[in-house]
């Protein structure tokens, strides 16, 4: 199940986001769409980095009936990156959601040997997102 908090009314591929959740976890996932300043505050508080970022994931410790966690997306950076790469904001947010979801499922591109990037590329293809998005999986 996907719970969405989108106070900015940013366009989303809700059905696809729900499908991603349903196909990869039986647990509840929360998606929050926030602005750059709020994301900078979260990034500083939780990662010690005083700058904004595009997506953060907050897994919840596994116990019976616990949600999987929360994915927080910066709609301002998503719009900027979508414009830069020539695709829709909805597609960019879906890519960021996939990235966050993989983190919630235990993947970590900062310490693995390319497993998360490979899984991200697989999901991009599976959900028929623009191939241009795959380029970033290699950065």
N, C-alpha and C positions, 0 to 999 in steps of 0.2 A: 504494500500500500504506500502511496506517495502523498505526503501532505505538503502543500505549497503555500508559502507566504510571499506574496508578490505585491507589496503596497505601491509599487511604481507602475503597476499594470503593464509590464513589459510583455510583449508577445512571446509565447512559449509554444513549443510542440508538445503540449500536455499529453496527448495520447502516446507519443513515442517515449516520453519520459516515464510514463506509467508502465509501458511495455518493458522498458529496460529494467525497471524495478521488479516487476512480476516475473521476468525470465531469469533473474539472477539472485533474488533473495525472497524468502517468505516473510522477512521482517519489514517493519515500517521504516521509511526513509523520509526525512524532512528536507525540503529545499527552501532556502531563503534567498531572495533576491534583494541585494542591498546596494548602497552607493559607495563610491570610492573612499570617502572619509570614514564611514563606518567600518569598511574593510580594513583600512589602515589601523584603526583602533583595535580590531580583533587580531590582526597580524602582530601588533606590538604586544598585546596582552598574552597571546598564546605561543608566539614563536620568537618574541624578542626582536622583531624586525620592524623598524619605524618607517614603513612604506606600505603602499597599497599592493594588492596582488589580485589575480583574477578569480581564483577559487581556493577555498579552504574546506577541509573535511574534518569532522569531529566524530570519531567512532565512539560508541557507548560500550562499556564493558559488557561482555556476554553473560546474561543471566536469563532465566525463563521469562518470556514475554517482553523482553527488552527490545526497543527499536534498534536498528542497525546503527543509526547515527544521523548526523546533519551534514548537508552540503550547502555551503554559502558561496554565492556567486556575485561578483561585482558587475553590475549591469553596464556601468560606464566603460570599463575596460573591455567587456564583451563587445559592446557596440564599436569601440575603436578598432579592435582586432578584426571584427567582421568587415568593416569598411576597408581596412588595409588589405585583407585577403580576398575581398570581392565576393563574399557570401552573406547570407542573412544573419541577423542577430539571433534568430531562433536556432539556426544551425550551430552558431558559436556557443550559445548557452548549452545546447545538447552535448557538444564536445566537452565542454567544461564539466557538465554533469557526469558524463562517462568517466572523465579523469577522477572526479571526486568519488564516484561510486567505486571505482577500482581501489582507491585508497581505503574506503570503508570496508572493502572485502579483504584487506590485508596486503595489497600490493604496495610497493614503495620503490619508485624509480631512482631514488637517491641512494639506495643500497643494494638493489638487485642487479642482475646481470642481463637486463633487457627484457625480462619477463613482462613487466607492466607495459612497456612500450609495444611489445608484440600483441598483448591482449587488447590494448587500446586500438591498435591498427585493425585487429580482427573485428572489434565491435563497430568501428567506423564503417567498415565494409558491410557488416551484417545489417546495420541500420541505414544503409544507403546514404550516408552523409558524403559531402563533396570530397573527392580525393585530395584536394588541396589541404585539407585538414590533417592528412596523414604526415605531411612534411614535418609538422611540429613534433611528431612522436620520435623523431630522430635527433632533436635538439638536445 
